[in-house]
Amino acid sequence: MRLKISEKKVWSRVGDDLFFGSPRTIKELKPGIYSPYWTDSMGYGLKSVPSTGERIITLKSKEYEIVLKDIQKFWRSKKQYDENNILYRRGILMHGPPGCGKSFLIKRLAQEIINEHNGIVLLAEDPTNLKNAIQLIRTIQPDIPILVIYEDFDTMIKEYGSSLYLQLMDGFISTGNIVNIVTTNHAESLEERIVNRPGRFDIRVHIGLPDLVNRKIYFKEIGMKDKLKVKEVNDWANKTDGFTFAHMNELYTSVSIMGYGLEDSIERLEDMHKDIQSEKLTKKTRVGFSSSGRH
């Protein structure tokens, strides 16, 4: 007979990466990244997601600074939320063209909650699994900080609908001590009722194409193994105006690993880039956003 969520007090470990609620065994989850999980025999649980080991690149932009400072301040403000009887949660919506750095910021936020707050990161997928995973976590570890990542939210709601996701974000189902990070490449596809409800998204930022400063930062970081010289970094950055980080990564792979010429590789990637929606189009079709991309 399967136990109810309320009867599960600690974590049961199955193998190296699966965790289910149980009356005994593991008391607490280790800080880290998890995805909601479900099986017929064990019910709802969590699957540990191993770190990719990729270098976390910290970019210099107003948008990055806004999000990082806001979330850092939020994690220091629990007492003030409690004193004012406000549910302790925060919501951030990041939108913009694909490959422009939203994932870099997510990795930075995930690193901070794990290393500095002993919290966990949940990768949102099926909303029912997510709801039950959050309830399970809150039953066993009621005070652990949680960062929920809803990546490519427009795609998720096409598959599952938006109702249950929005209930989770709005606090109708989940408890506090939680930050929801939502990303989309197509803000124009989200209905205004989703993006404009007060309290759902406390900050909304547009992450656009990387400027010259951040292109230099990126090439310097990924070129460390090859010891790219400053002159080379500057040259590459100057020649990749309008490139996404995804294009820049392919350029580095093409030249430094595959051995193709820089100019030929840039020309090939520029042809590919013509098929990507321009940043101007993205800005023109935004729904419910101010000119600064922040409310």
Buried (B, 14 or more C-beta within 10 A) or exposed (E): EEBEBEEBBBBBBBEEBBBBBBEEEBEEBEBBBBBBBBEEEBBBBBBBBEEEEEEEBBBEBEBBEBBBEBBEEBBEEBEEBEEEEEBBBBBBBBBBBBBBBBBBBBBBBBEBBBEEBEBBBBBBBBBEBBBBBBBBBBBBBEEBBBBBBBBBBBEBBEEBEBEBBBBBBBBEBBBBBBBBBBBBBBBBBBEEEBBBBEEBBBBBBBBBBBEEEBBBBBBBBBBEEEEBEEEBBBBBBEBBEEBBBBBBBBBBEBBBEEEBEBEEBBEBBBEEBEEBEEBEEBBEEBBBBEEEBBB
